[in-house]
Amino acid sequence: MHPRQASAARVTPGSRFIDPDVLARIGDLELIARTVVEGFISGLHRSPFLGFSLDFAEHRPYMPGDDIRRIDWRLFARTDRFYVREYEAETNASVFFALDVSRSMDFGSRNITKLDYGRFLAASLSYMSAEQRDRVGFASFDSDVIDRVPPSARHRHLVLHSIDRSRPGGAGELARPLAKIGESLTRRGIVVLISDLYDEPDRVMDAVNRLRSKGNDIAVFHILDPAELRFPFETPSSFEDLETGEQVPVTPEVMHEEYLEMIGEHTRELTREMLRNEVDYALFDTSKPLDHALFHFLSHRAKRIRGR
């Protein structure tokens, strides 16, 4: 990735190293992942959310009957609450990341495309998972699976290398590649789908449910550019459908309200359907720092493991 000029975006203290415009200037994806994760964890230790330590071991509230030798007394000193530290054997998981690299992911109205953001996110989450000694795996796809690394505790560098070489592909499809990915997973675990979900909600849900065929727990990270969320265009022009290449003439002042209602209904319907199907869903704007995404994933993972 070539260095890019970062905009002078205002960011909150502690998240300046995970602002996507800043990350877009770094060429080394593993360095990006390490910078994001270490900055994020350091921020957690300076915040009220002190349920995690630097080695990423899980904690849960103390319950009557728990062995008091497992109480984390350092955490008690900082929070005045009792937390039990779980052993690594209780917290290891299999985590597989599926990244959409179809043509529509190559859109970006700022210094970063949706695919850039997805790559940064997949790299950071896989790095964080590997630091927790999870088995990590990865696949990129458009209308088919392009690259795949099976989950393993030893595959951190293979996963990061595969993410790093991910480039925009062809027209996208969710059903076929996600079905292949679901069939290839031999161990139950967490599957994280990173995509702009460029399809009708019912077709998206049908494809996502194919990942659940073997009891996998699914998290869907919906990636959209701020221009797709807010439609800031003012000048009449032709818009290109990145999936089909079709040119569509658009008059923004006519389309603005209609478009916002359409994208709003699309995300609302996805939210309803994901909730109904017990799929963890979150929408992310590529102009926002990655800390929200990391905290969302970490919370989801902790809930999933406690519920095993």
C-alpha positions, 0 to 999 in steps of 0.5 A: 500500500502506498503512503497516503496523506491523512486528513486532519481528523479529530480523534479522541485521546487514546484512539489516535493510533487506530484512526483509519486515516492514520493507518492508511499511511503505514505500509506494513500490515502486521505493524498496523495490527500490532499498533491497533491492538496494543493501543487498544489494550493500553486504552482499556487499562486506562478506562473503566473497562478493566476486564482484560489484562495485557495477555488477554486472559478472560475475566468474569465476576466472582460467583459463590463457590469459585476458588478464591485462589483464582480471584485477580487481586490486582484487578480488585485493587483497581475496581473494588470488585471481585473477578475470577481469572479464567485459565487459557484452556477455558478461553481458547477458541477457533476464530475464522475471518471471512473478508469480502474483496468484491469490486464494491469493496474498492470504494472510498470517498476519503483516504481509505476504501472499504477494503482497506478498512476491512483488511485493517480490521481483519488483521487487527482482530486476527492478531488479537485472537492469536495473542489470546492463543486462539486458532485463527483462520482466514478466507477472502472471497468475491463470487467464490473463495479466492484465498484460504488459510485453515484455522490453527494456533500457528497460522498468525503469520500466514493469515496476516500474509493472506490478508495483506495480499487481498486485492479487489476482485470481481463481482460479488456474491455471498451465498456460494463462497460462504457455503464453501467456507462453512463446509470447510470448517471442521471445528465449531468456533466464531466466524467473523464476516467482514463485508459491505453486504451488497445484496438484499437482506433476505439473501444476505441472511440466507448466505450468513446462515450457511456459515452456521451449518456446523454450529458456528457462532457468527459475527457480521461486521457491516462496512460502509463508507461515510458517503454511502451512509450520508449521500453528500453529493450535490452535482448531477452526474453518472454513478457507476455500479461497482459490481456491474459497471453500469452507469446510472445518471443521478440528480442528487437533490432529487435522490437525496431523501430517497437514498437515505430512506433506502439505506436506512431501511436496508440497515434496519432490516439487516439489524432485525433479521440478524437479531431474529437469527441470533447473529451478532451484527454491527455497522461500521463507518470507515471514517471512524477509529477501529476501537469500537470494532475491537471492543465489540468483537472482544465483548462478543467473544467473551460472551460466546466463551462464557456461554459454551 
